[in-house]
Amino acid sequence: MPMNCDRICFASAAPLGHSLCEVTEFIRLKKESPIQRRQLAPAKALTGEERRRINPNNGLVKLFERNMDVLVSRFLYPHLSAIWNPYTWLIRRRFALAETTVSPTGWPRELPPLRVLLLSDIHCGIFLKPDTLAHIVHSLMKLAPELVVVSGDIVTGHSREVQPFLHALAPLAGARLGAWFCFGNHDYFGGDPDEIRKSLNAIGITTLMNESIRIAHGSSTFVLGGIDDLILGKPDWPRLMSQFGAPHILLAHNPDHFYEAEARGVHLTLSGHTHGGQIRLPKGPPIIRQSRFCLDEGIYIFHSSLLVVSRGLGSIVLPWRWGADPEAVMIEIVAAQ
């Protein structure tokens, strides 16, 4: 995406000749501007041979990353004044809705088109303000998605971080076919993950952990499933598959679940986790790659199975992104002709 070069003068640094009211009005207009939209690139074909030499899902690399995340989110940044300002500035100017249309193999032909809003890696906590999230959610829900899915990492370092954001998240449950959540690795970092489940359930967002549900749509139904996190959770494929067989749509926070999902007959997997790299050079790979199979962002296809990986909304370790702007993804699912 081209860089947005517009700038904002904060009230405390208003330029000469501009009143505080003018600066405040400029901020208000920027906050209420229409959401940016872009099209996802066509699906990238996978060979099944893509591998990193170092597996980011376990070992010393993952241990270091987890400890660093916890250290800065719970013990360093809370002591710094207005640490959310850089990311608030960025997200209000660079957040975009990525859009795509897919026709997964096995999608029931009698189903009408389905609009699915994919949110991931919201990372409620120190870098994100509740009113910023509320504005984004409000803008997205005005687009009338029929199904909302949140594919993990709703918090950053502790389960209690979700509490101040519940009012901002609540409108997601207004989707006609509901709002659904699966756990990510950060949801296990501190506190009790079940508290996240209970808090989300209280505002109408249902957690799917190694389970699936059949949802009526038009004159037919489809199956939505959720698998537990690959790194810190306890994914249970037999339990997931025992209910309705292979889900038509699978929520899996970590995209490295994809090959297992494909082998089990899942034809559409929705993931996050990678942040698109969060920091990456123009047209280059992420500086820190979170997927063992190089599934960084966008749409992938292996055999007849599709994977959509969202860059996500939030940020970790640093209150910034570069080359991987925050996003949500609107997916229109239509039956193959």
Contacts in CASP RR format, 6 or more apart in sequence:
PFRMAT RR
TARGET T0000
AUTHOR 0000-0000-0000
METHOD contacts of the structure
MODEL  1
MPMNCDRICFASAAPLGHSLCEVTEFIRLKKESPIQRRQLAPAKALTGEE
RRRINPNNGLVKLFERNMDVLVSRFLYPHLSAIWNPYTWLIRRRFALAET
TVSPTGWPRELPPLRVLLLSDIHCGIFLKPDTLAHIVHSLMKLAPELVVV
SGDIVTGHSREVQPFLHALAPLAGARLGAWFCFGNHDYFGGDPDEIRKSL
NAIGITTLMNESIRIAHGSSTFVLGGIDDLILGKPDWPRLMSQFGAPHIL
LAHNPDHFYEAEARGVHLTLSGHTHGGQIRLPKGPPIIRQSRFCLDEGIY
IFHSSLLVVSRGLGSIVLPWRWGADPEAVMIEIVAAQ
1 38 0 8 1.000
1 94 0 8 1.000
1 96 0 8 1.000
1 325 0 8 1.000
4 93 0 8 1.000
4 94 0 8 1.000
6 93 0 8 1.000
8 26 0 8 1.000
8 27 0 8 1.000
8 30 0 8 1.000
8 89 0 8 1.000
9 15 0 8 1.000
9 18 0 8 1.000
9 23 0 8 1.000
9 26 0 8 1.000
10 23 0 8 1.000
10 27 0 8 1.000
11 20 0 8 1.000
11 23 0 8 1.000
11 24 0 8 1.000
11 27 0 8 1.000
14 20 0 8 1.000
14 22 0 8 1.000
14 23 0 8 1.000
30 92 0 8 1.000
30 93 0 8 1.000
31 92 0 8 1.000
31 135 0 8 1.000
32 135 0 8 1.000
34 139 0 8 1.000
35 95 0 8 1.000
35 96 0 8 1.000
35 97 0 8 1.000
35 136 0 8 1.000
35 139 0 8 1.000
35 140 0 8 1.000
35 143 0 8 1.000
36 94 0 8 1.000
36 95 0 8 1.000
36 96 0 8 1.000
36 97 0 8 1.000
37 96 0 8 1.000
37 97 0 8 1.000
37 98 0 8 1.000
37 99 0 8 1.000
38 96 0 8 1.000
38 97 0 8 1.000
38 98 0 8 1.000
38 99 0 8 1.000
39 98 0 8 1.000
39 99 0 8 1.000
39 100 0 8 1.000
40 98 0 8 1.000
40 99 0 8 1.000
40 100 0 8 1.000
40 298 0 8 1.000
40 299 0 8 1.000
40 308 0 8 1.000
40 329 0 8 1.000
41 298 0 8 1.000
41 299 0 8 1.000
42 299 0 8 1.000
43 299 0 8 1.000
43 300 0 8 1.000
43 301 0 8 1.000
43 306 0 8 1.000
44 298 0 8 1.000
44 299 0 8 1.000
44 300 0 8 1.000
44 301 0 8 1.000
45 300 0 8 1.000
45 301 0 8 1.000
45 302 0 8 1.000
46 293 0 8 1.000
46 300 0 8 1.000
46 301 0 8 1.000
46 302 0 8 1.000
48 259 0 8 1.000
48 293 0 8 1.000
48 302 0 8 1.000
50 293 0 8 1.000
50 294 0 8 1.000
50 295 0 8 1.000
51 292 0 8 1.000
51 293 0 8 1.000
51 294 0 8 1.000
52 289 0 8 1.000
52 291 0 8 1.000
52 292 0 8 1.000
52 293 0 8 1.000
52 294 0 8 1.000
54 61 0 8 1.000
55 61 0 8 1.000
55 292 0 8 1.000
56 62 0 8 1.000
56 65 0 8 1.000
56 289 0 8 1.000
56 290 0 8 1.000
56 291 0 8 1.000
56 292 0 8 1.000
57 230 0 8 1.000
57 231 0 8 1.000
57 254 0 8 1.000
57 256 0 8 1.000
57 292 0 8 1.000
58 231 0 8 1.000
62 231 0 8 1.000
66 185 0 8 1.000
66 189 0 8 1.000
68 317 0 8 1.000
69 156 0 8 1.000
69 157 0 8 1.000
69 186 0 8 1.000
69 189 0 8 1.000
69 316 0 8 1.000
69 317 0 8 1.000
70 157 0 8 1.000
70 189 0 8 1.000
70 190 0 8 1.000
72 317 0 8 1.000
73 125 0 8 1.000
73 126 0 8 1.000
73 156 0 8 1.000
73 157 0 8 1.000
73 158 0 8 1.000
73 316 0 8 1.000
74 157 0 8 1.000
74 158 0 8 1.000
77 83 0 8 1.000
77 126 0 8 1.000
77 127 0 8 1.000
77 319 0 8 1.000
78 126 0 8 1.000
83 126 0 8 1.000
83 127 0 8 1.000
83 319 0 8 1.000
84 126 0 8 1.000
84 127 0 8 1.000
84 128 0 8 1.000
84 129 0 8 1.000
84 319 0 8 1.000
85 319 0 8 1.000
86 319 0 8 1.000
86 320 0 8 1.000
87 127 0 8 1.000
87 128 0 8 1.000
87 314 0 8 1.000
87 315 0 8 1.000
87 319 0 8 1.000
87 320 0 8 1.000
88 128 0 8 1.000
88 129 0 8 1.000
88 132 0 8 1.000
90 320 0 8 1.000
90 321 0 8 1.000
90 325 0 8 1.000
90 326 0 8 1.000
91 128 0 8 1.000
91 132 0 8 1.000
91 136 0 8 1.000
91 313 0 8 1.000
91 314 0 8 1.000
91 326 0 8 1.000
92 132 0 8 1.000
92 135 0 8 1.000
94 321 0 8 1.000
94 325 0 8 1.000
94 326 0 8 1.000
95 136 0 8 1.000
95 313 0 8 1.000
95 325 0 8 1.000
95 326 0 8 1.000
95 327 0 8 1.000
95 328 0 8 1.000
96 325 0 8 1.000
96 326 0 8 1.000
96 327 0 8 1.000
97 140 0 8 1.000
97 143 0 8 1.000
97 327 0 8 1.000
97 328 0 8 1.000
97 329 0 8 1.000
97 330 0 8 1.000
98 298 0 8 1.000
98 310 0 8 1.000
98 327 0 8 1.000
98 328 0 8 1.000
98 329 0 8 1.000
98 330 0 8 1.000
99 329 0 8 1.000
99 330 0 8 1.000
99 331 0 8 1.000
99 332 0 8 1.000
100 299 0 8 1.000
100 308 0 8 1.000
100 329 0 8 1.000
100 330 0 8 1.000
100 331 0 8 1.000
100 332 0 8 1.000
101 331 0 8 1.000
101 332 0 8 1.000
101 333 0 8 1.000
101 334 0 8 1.000
102 268 0 8 1.000
102 299 0 8 1.000
102 306 0 8 1.000
102 308 0 8 1.000
102 331 0 8 1.000
102 332 0 8 1.000
102 333 0 8 1.000
102 334 0 8 1.000
103 333 0 8 1.000
103 334 0 8 1.000
103 335 0 8 1.000
103 336 0 8 1.000
103 337 0 8 1.000
104 248 0 8 1.000
104 267 0 8 1.000
104 268 0 8 1.000
104 305 0 8 1.000
104 306 0 8 1.000
104 333 0 8 1.000
104 336 0 8 1.000
105 267 0 8 1.000
105 304 0 8 1.000
105 305 0 8 1.000
105 336 0 8 1.000
106 248 0 8 1.000
106 267 0 8 1.000
106 336 0 8 1.000
107 222 0 8 1.000
107 248 0 8 1.000
107 267 0 8 1.000
107 268 0 8 1.000
107 333 0 8 1.000
107 334 0 8 1.000
107 335 0 8 1.000
107 336 0 8 1.000
108 220 0 8 1.000
108 221 0 8 1.000
108 222 0 8 1.000
108 248 0 8 1.000
108 335 0 8 1.000
109 335 0 8 1.000
109 336 0 8 1.000
110 219 0 8 1.000
110 220 0 8 1.000
110 335 0 8 1.000
111 217 0 8 1.000
111 218 0 8 1.000
111 220 0 8 1.000
111 222 0 8 1.000
111 335 0 8 1.000
112 217 0 8 1.000
112 218 0 8 1.000
113 332 0 8 1.000
113 333 0 8 1.000
113 334 0 8 1.000
114 146 0 8 1.000
114 147 0 8 1.000
114 177 0 8 1.000
114 217 0 8 1.000
114 222 0 8 1.000
114 332 0 8 1.000
114 333 0 8 1.000
114 334 0 8 1.000
115 143 0 8 1.000
115 144 0 8 1.000
115 145 0 8 1.000
115 146 0 8 1.000
115 147 0 8 1.000
115 330 0 8 1.000
115 331 0 8 1.000
115 332 0 8 1.000
115 333 0 8 1.000
116 145 0 8 1.000
116 146 0 8 1.000
116 147 0 8 1.000
116 148 0 8 1.000
116 149 0 8 1.000
116 249 0 8 1.000
116 270 0 8 1.000
116 330 0 8 1.000
116 331 0 8 1.000
116 332 0 8 1.000
116 333 0 8 1.000
117 140 0 8 1.000
117 143 0 8 1.000
117 145 0 8 1.000
117 147 0 8 1.000
117 148 0 8 1.000
117 149 0 8 1.000
117 172 0 8 1.000
117 175 0 8 1.000
117 328 0 8 1.000
117 329 0 8 1.000
117 330 0 8 1.000
117 331 0 8 1.000
118 149 0 8 1.000
118 151 0 8 1.000
118 270 0 8 1.000
118 308 0 8 1.000
118 310 0 8 1.000
118 328 0 8 1.000
118 329 0 8 1.000
118 330 0 8 1.000
118 331 0 8 1.000
119 140 0 8 1.000
119 148 0 8 1.000
119 149 0 8 1.000
119 150 0 8 1.000
119 151 0 8 1.000
119 172 0 8 1.000
119 310 0 8 1.000
119 312 0 8 1.000
119 313 0 8 1.000
119 328 0 8 1.000
120 150 0 8 1.000
120 151 0 8 1.000
120 152 0 8 1.000
120 153 0 8 1.000
120 253 0 8 1.000
120 271 0 8 1.000
120 272 0 8 1.000
120 273 0 8 1.000
120 310 0 8 1.000
120 312 0 8 1.000
120 313 0 8 1.000
121 152 0 8 1.000
121 153 0 8 1.000
121 272 0 8 1.000
121 273 0 8 1.000
121 275 0 8 1.000
121 310 0 8 1.000
121 311 0 8 1.000
121 312 0 8 1.000
121 313 0 8 1.000
121 314 0 8 1.000
122 128 0 8 1.000
122 133 0 8 1.000
122 150 0 8 1.000
122 153 0 8 1.000
122 154 0 8 1.000
122 165 0 8 1.000
122 169 0 8 1.000
122 312 0 8 1.000
122 313 0 8 1.000
122 314 0 8 1.000
123 153 0 8 1.000
123 154 0 8 1.000
123 155 0 8 1.000
123 156 0 8 1.000
123 186 0 8 1.000
123 313 0 8 1.000
123 314 0 8 1.000
123 315 0 8 1.000
123 316 0 8 1.000
124 133 0 8 1.000
124 154 0 8 1.000
124 155 0 8 1.000
124 156 0 8 1.000
124 161 0 8 1.000
124 162 0 8 1.000
124 164 0 8 1.000
124 165 0 8 1.000
125 155 0 8 1.000
125 156 0 8 1.000
125 157 0 8 1.000
125 161 0 8 1.000
125 165 0 8 1.000
126 156 0 8 1.000
127 156 0 8 1.000
127 314 0 8 1.000
127 315 0 8 1.000
127 316 0 8 1.000
127 319 0 8 1.000
128 165 0 8 1.000
128 313 0 8 1.000
128 314 0 8 1.000
130 164 0 8 1.000
130 165 0 8 1.000
130 167 0 8 1.000
130 168 0 8 1.000
131 168 0 8 1.000
133 165 0 8 1.000
133 168 0 8 1.000
133 169 0 8 1.000
133 313 0 8 1.000
134 167 0 8 1.000
134 168 0 8 1.000
136 313 0 8 1.000
136 328 0 8 1.000
137 168 0 8 1.000
137 169 0 8 1.000
137 171 0 8 1.000
137 172 0 8 1.000
138 171 0 8 1.000
140 328 0 8 1.000
141 171 0 8 1.000
141 172 0 8 1.000
141 174 0 8 1.000
141 175 0 8 1.000
143 330 0 8 1.000
145 175 0 8 1.000
145 330 0 8 1.000
146 175 0 8 1.000
146 176 0 8 1.000
146 177 0 8 1.000
146 217 0 8 1.000
147 175 0 8 1.000
147 176 0 8 1.000
147 177 0 8 1.000
147 178 0 8 1.000
147 179 0 8 1.000
147 180 0 8 1.000
147 215 0 8 1.000
147 224 0 8 1.000
148 172 0 8 1.000
148 173 0 8 1.000
148 174 0 8 1.000
148 175 0 8 1.000
148 178 0 8 1.000
148 179 0 8 1.000
148 180 0 8 1.000
149 179 0 8 1.000
149 180 0 8 1.000
149 181 0 8 1.000
149 224 0 8 1.000
149 249 0 8 1.000
149 251 0 8 1.000
149 270 0 8 1.000
150 172 0 8 1.000
150 179 0 8 1.000
150 180 0 8 1.000
150 181 0 8 1.000
150 182 0 8 1.000
150 205 0 8 1.000
151 181 0 8 1.000
151 182 0 8 1.000
151 184 0 8 1.000
151 251 0 8 1.000
151 252 0 8 1.000
151 253 0 8 1.000
151 270 0 8 1.000
151 271 0 8 1.000
151 272 0 8 1.000
151 310 0 8 1.000
152 181 0 8 1.000
152 182 0 8 1.000
152 183 0 8 1.000
152 184 0 8 1.000
152 186 0 8 1.000
152 187 0 8 1.000
152 229 0 8 1.000
152 251 0 8 1.000
152 253 0 8 1.000
152 272 0 8 1.000
152 273 0 8 1.000
153 184 0 8 1.000
153 185 0 8 1.000
153 186 0 8 1.000
153 187 0 8 1.000
153 253 0 8 1.000
153 272 0 8 1.000
153 273 0 8 1.000
154 162 0 8 1.000
154 181 0 8 1.000
154 187 0 8 1.000
154 196 0 8 1.000
154 200 0 8 1.000
155 161 0 8 1.000
155 162 0 8 1.000
155 186 0 8 1.000
155 187 0 8 1.000
155 189 0 8 1.000
155 196 0 8 1.000
156 186 0 8 1.000
156 189 0 8 1.000
156 316 0 8 1.000
157 186 0 8 1.000
157 189 0 8 1.000
157 190 0 8 1.000
158 189 0 8 1.000
158 190 0 8 1.000
158 191 0 8 1.000
159 187 0 8 1.000
159 190 0 8 1.000
159 191 0 8 1.000
159 192 0 8 1.000
159 193 0 8 1.000
159 195 0 8 1.000
159 196 0 8 1.000
160 191 0 8 1.000
160 195 0 8 1.000
162 169 0 8 1.000
162 196 0 8 1.000
162 199 0 8 1.000
162 200 0 8 1.000
163 199 0 8 1.000
166 199 0 8 1.000
166 200 0 8 1.000
166 202 0 8 1.000
166 203 0 8 1.000
169 200 0 8 1.000
169 203 0 8 1.000
169 205 0 8 1.000
170 203 0 8 1.000
170 204 0 8 1.000
172 179 0 8 1.000
172 205 0 8 1.000
173 179 0 8 1.000
173 203 0 8 1.000
173 204 0 8 1.000
173 205 0 8 1.000
177 215 0 8 1.000
177 217 0 8 1.000
178 204 0 8 1.000
178 206 0 8 1.000
179 204 0 8 1.000
179 205 0 8 1.000
179 206 0 8 1.000
180 205 0 8 1.000
180 206 0 8 1.000
180 207 0 8 1.000
180 208 0 8 1.000
180 224 0 8 1.000
180 226 0 8 1.000
180 251 0 8 1.000
181 197 0 8 1.000
181 200 0 8 1.000
181 205 0 8 1.000
181 206 0 8 1.000
181 207 0 8 1.000
181 208 0 8 1.000
181 251 0 8 1.000
182 207 0 8 1.000
182 208 0 8 1.000
182 209 0 8 1.000
182 226 0 8 1.000
182 227 0 8 1.000
182 228 0 8 1.000
182 229 0 8 1.000
182 251 0 8 1.000
182 252 0 8 1.000
182 253 0 8 1.000
183 193 0 8 1.000
183 196 0 8 1.000
183 207 0 8 1.000
183 209 0 8 1.000
183 228 0 8 1.000
183 229 0 8 1.000
183 233 0 8 1.000
183 253 0 8 1.000
184 229 0 8 1.000
184 231 0 8 1.000
184 232 0 8 1.000
184 233 0 8 1.000
184 253 0 8 1.000
184 254 0 8 1.000
184 273 0 8 1.000
185 229 0 8 1.000
185 230 0 8 1.000
185 231 0 8 1.000
185 232 0 8 1.000
185 233 0 8 1.000
185 253 0 8 1.000
185 254 0 8 1.000
185 273 0 8 1.000
186 316 0 8 1.000
187 193 0 8 1.000
187 196 0 8 1.000
187 229 0 8 1.000
188 229 0 8 1.000
188 232 0 8 1.000
188 233 0 8 1.000
189 232 0 8 1.000
196 207 0 8 1.000
197 207 0 8 1.000
197 209 0 8 1.000
200 206 0 8 1.000
200 207 0 8 1.000
201 207 0 8 1.000
206 213 0 8 1.000
208 224 0 8 1.000
208 225 0 8 1.000
208 226 0 8 1.000
208 251 0 8 1.000
209 226 0 8 1.000
209 227 0 8 1.000
209 228 0 8 1.000
210 226 0 8 1.000
210 227 0 8 1.000
210 228 0 8 1.000
210 234 0 8 1.000
210 235 0 8 1.000
210 236 0 8 1.000
210 237 0 8 1.000
210 239 0 8 1.000
210 240 0 8 1.000
211 225 0 8 1.000
211 226 0 8 1.000
211 239 0 8 1.000
211 240 0 8 1.000
211 243 0 8 1.000
212 223 0 8 1.000
212 224 0 8 1.000
212 225 0 8 1.000
212 226 0 8 1.000
212 240 0 8 1.000
212 243 0 8 1.000
212 244 0 8 1.000
212 245 0 8 1.000
212 247 0 8 1.000
213 223 0 8 1.000
213 224 0 8 1.000
213 225 0 8 1.000
214 221 0 8 1.000
214 222 0 8 1.000
214 223 0 8 1.000
214 244 0 8 1.000
215 221 0 8 1.000
215 222 0 8 1.000
215 223 0 8 1.000
215 224 0 8 1.000
222 248 0 8 1.000
222 249 0 8 1.000
223 244 0 8 1.000
223 245 0 8 1.000
223 246 0 8 1.000
223 247 0 8 1.000
223 248 0 8 1.000
223 249 0 8 1.000
224 247 0 8 1.000
224 248 0 8 1.000
224 249 0 8 1.000
224 250 0 8 1.000
224 251 0 8 1.000
225 240 0 8 1.000
225 247 0 8 1.000
225 249 0 8 1.000
225 250 0 8 1.000
225 251 0 8 1.000
226 240 0 8 1.000
226 247 0 8 1.000
226 250 0 8 1.000
226 251 0 8 1.000
226 252 0 8 1.000
227 235 0 8 1.000
227 236 0 8 1.000
227 237 0 8 1.000
227 240 0 8 1.000
227 250 0 8 1.000
227 251 0 8 1.000
227 252 0 8 1.000
227 257 0 8 1.000
227 261 0 8 1.000
228 234 0 8 1.000
228 235 0 8 1.000
228 236 0 8 1.000
229 235 0 8 1.000
229 253 0 8 1.000
229 254 0 8 1.000
230 252 0 8 1.000
230 253 0 8 1.000
230 254 0 8 1.000
230 256 0 8 1.000
230 257 0 8 1.000
231 254 0 8 1.000
235 257 0 8 1.000
237 260 0 8 1.000
237 264 0 8 1.000
240 247 0 8 1.000
241 264 0 8 1.000
246 264 0 8 1.000
246 265 0 8 1.000
246 266 0 8 1.000
246 267 0 8 1.000
247 266 0 8 1.000
248 267 0 8 1.000
248 268 0 8 1.000
249 268 0 8 1.000
249 269 0 8 1.000
249 270 0 8 1.000
249 333 0 8 1.000
250 257 0 8 1.000
250 261 0 8 1.000
250 266 0 8 1.000
250 268 0 8 1.000
250 269 0 8 1.000
250 270 0 8 1.000
251 270 0 8 1.000
251 271 0 8 1.000
252 258 0 8 1.000
252 261 0 8 1.000
252 269 0 8 1.000
252 270 0 8 1.000
252 271 0 8 1.000
253 271 0 8 1.000
253 272 0 8 1.000
253 273 0 8 1.000
254 271 0 8 1.000
254 272 0 8 1.000
254 273 0 8 1.000
254 291 0 8 1.000
255 269 0 8 1.000
255 271 0 8 1.000
255 272 0 8 1.000
255 273 0 8 1.000
255 274 0 8 1.000
255 291 0 8 1.000
255 293 0 8 1.000
255 295 0 8 1.000
255 307 0 8 1.000
255 309 0 8 1.000
256 291 0 8 1.000
256 292 0 8 1.000
256 293 0 8 1.000
256 295 0 8 1.000
257 269 0 8 1.000
257 271 0 8 1.000
258 269 0 8 1.000
258 271 0 8 1.000
258 293 0 8 1.000
258 295 0 8 1.000
258 300 0 8 1.000
258 302 0 8 1.000
258 305 0 8 1.000
258 307 0 8 1.000
259 293 0 8 1.000
259 302 0 8 1.000
261 269 0 8 1.000
261 305 0 8 1.000
262 269 0 8 1.000
262 302 0 8 1.000
262 303 0 8 1.000
262 305 0 8 1.000
265 305 0 8 1.000
266 305 0 8 1.000
267 304 0 8 1.000
267 305 0 8 1.000
267 306 0 8 1.000
268 305 0 8 1.000
268 306 0 8 1.000
268 307 0 8 1.000
268 308 0 8 1.000
268 333 0 8 1.000
269 305 0 8 1.000
269 306 0 8 1.000
269 307 0 8 1.000
269 308 0 8 1.000
270 308 0 8 1.000
270 310 0 8 1.000
270 331 0 8 1.000
271 295 0 8 1.000
271 307 0 8 1.000
271 308 0 8 1.000
271 309 0 8 1.000
271 310 0 8 1.000
272 309 0 8 1.000
272 310 0 8 1.000
272 311 0 8 1.000
272 312 0 8 1.000
273 290 0 8 1.000
273 291 0 8 1.000
273 309 0 8 1.000
274 286 0 8 1.000
274 289 0 8 1.000
274 290 0 8 1.000
274 291 0 8 1.000
274 295 0 8 1.000
274 296 0 8 1.000
274 297 0 8 1.000
274 309 0 8 1.000
274 311 0 8 1.000
275 290 0 8 1.000
275 311 0 8 1.000
275 312 0 8 1.000
275 314 0 8 1.000
275 315 0 8 1.000
275 316 0 8 1.000
275 321 0 8 1.000
275 324 0 8 1.000
276 286 0 8 1.000
276 290 0 8 1.000
276 296 0 8 1.000
276 297 0 8 1.000
276 309 0 8 1.000
276 311 0 8 1.000
276 312 0 8 1.000
276 324 0 8 1.000
277 286 0 8 1.000
277 287 0 8 1.000
277 288 0 8 1.000
277 289 0 8 1.000
277 290 0 8 1.000
277 296 0 8 1.000
277 297 0 8 1.000
277 311 0 8 1.000
277 324 0 8 1.000
278 286 0 8 1.000
278 288 0 8 1.000
278 315 0 8 1.000
278 316 0 8 1.000
278 318 0 8 1.000
278 321 0 8 1.000
278 322 0 8 1.000
278 324 0 8 1.000
279 286 0 8 1.000
279 287 0 8 1.000
279 288 0 8 1.000
279 318 0 8 1.000
279 320 0 8 1.000
279 321 0 8 1.000
279 322 0 8 1.000
279 323 0 8 1.000
279 324 0 8 1.000
280 286 0 8 1.000
280 287 0 8 1.000
280 322 0 8 1.000
280 323 0 8 1.000
280 324 0 8 1.000
281 287 0 8 1.000
281 323 0 8 1.000
282 323 0 8 1.000
285 294 0 8 1.000
285 296 0 8 1.000
286 296 0 8 1.000
286 324 0 8 1.000
289 296 0 8 1.000
290 296 0 8 1.000
291 309 0 8 1.000
295 307 0 8 1.000
295 309 0 8 1.000
296 309 0 8 1.000
297 309 0 8 1.000
297 310 0 8 1.000
297 311 0 8 1.000
297 324 0 8 1.000
298 308 0 8 1.000
298 309 0 8 1.000
298 310 0 8 1.000
299 306 0 8 1.000
299 307 0 8 1.000
299 308 0 8 1.000
299 309 0 8 1.000
300 306 0 8 1.000
300 307 0 8 1.000
300 309 0 8 1.000
301 307 0 8 1.000
308 329 0 8 1.000
308 331 0 8 1.000
310 327 0 8 1.000
310 328 0 8 1.000
310 329 0 8 1.000
311 324 0 8 1.000
311 325 0 8 1.000
311 326 0 8 1.000
311 327 0 8 1.000
312 326 0 8 1.000
312 327 0 8 1.000
312 328 0 8 1.000
313 326 0 8 1.000
313 327 0 8 1.000
313 328 0 8 1.000
314 326 0 8 1.000
315 321 0 8 1.000
315 326 0 8 1.000
END
